[in-house]
Amino acid sequence: MNHMTRYGIVPAAAFQLALLSMLAVPAVPTRAADTVVKIANFTFSPQQLKVKAGTTVTWVNEDDIPHTIASSTNVFKSKVIDSDDRFSFTFTTAGTFEYFCSLHAHMTGSIVVEAQ
């Protein structure tokens, strides 16, 4: 018997197949990813966002002045958030959610929530 077959190629191929079979296990479904919207220079970034239902969006105030996050349909509304503060909301239903800063009305954004 050839030593390469006995000790090299065949066992190496079997080992590689075993490794590949472990990698082929399907991934366990996870909940929707969390998403961050930055507040800086009197803007929301990103200004428009598309997410799946179940996603938590967190707004982080990176400005030196306070801001708020309020939906135009009163679905969600933050307290005044100071520098480095944050506000989070979990979107459970599909739809388009327009929002703004009630202290600086020119600051607007929208989130489109798609069904899972």
N, C-alpha and C positions, 0 to 999 in steps of 0.2 A: 504494500500500500504506500502511496506517495505521502511523504511527511506533510506537504502543504495541505493536502486534502484532510489528512487525519488531524493535524494540529492547527491549521491556519485558516484556510478559506471557508470550509464548511462551518466550523464553530463560530467564526467571525460573522458569517452571513446569518446564522441562527440568532446570534446575539443582537445584530442590527434589527432583524425582524421583530424580536421580542421588544426592543426599545420602541420601534415604530408602532407596535400594537398598543403600547401604553400611551403613546401620544395621540392615538386615534380615538380615545375615549371622549364622548361628546361632553361639551362644557355644560355645567349646571347653570340654568338660567338665573340671572341676578336681577335685582330691581333696577329701575331706570337710574341712569347716572345723575349725579348732582351737578349743577351748573352754576357758575359764578358770573354775575354782571358787575362790572366795576363802575363806580361813580367817580369821575375825575374830570376836572376842567369844565364843570357844569354840563357833562354829558353822561349818558348811560352807554356802556360799551360791553358787548355789542348792543346796538340800538334795537335791532330786530333779532329774534331768537326763535328757533323751531325746536320743540322738545316732544318727547312721548309723555302720555299721561302717567302719573306716578313720579315724575321728576321733581326734585326740590331745587328751586332756584334761590340762590343767595346773592343779595346785593351787598356790596362792600363799599363803604364810603372812604375814598382815598383823597377827597378834597379836605381843605382846612376849615371848611364851614359846614354847618348842618344841612341835611337834606331829608326828604321823606320819599316814600314810594307808595303811591295810591292808585288803585285801578279805577278807570273811569266808570265802572259799573259797581263799585263798592264791594267787589269780591274779596279784596285784600287791601289793607292799609297799615303802614308802619307808624310807629311813633317817630318823633324827630330822632334821626341817627347822626351822631357826631362823628368826627374824624376817627377812622379805624373801627367804627361800629358796623354792625351788619344786621340785615333783616332777611329772614328766609320764609318761603311759602312753597307748599307742595301742591302742584297742579294735578288734580284727580280726574278732571273732566276735560274732554276735547273742546276746543274753541279758540277764538282769538281774544286775547286780553291786552287791551291798551292800558298804559299806565303813565304817570307823570309825577313830578316833584311838586307838591302843593306849595312849597316855598318859592319855587322858581318854575313857573308854569311853562316856560319854553323848553324845559327838559322833559322829553317824552320818549317812550319806547313801546314795543309790543312783543308779545309772546304768543306764538301759535302752538297750541297743544294738540298733538295728533293722538288718536286712539291707539292703544297698544296692539 
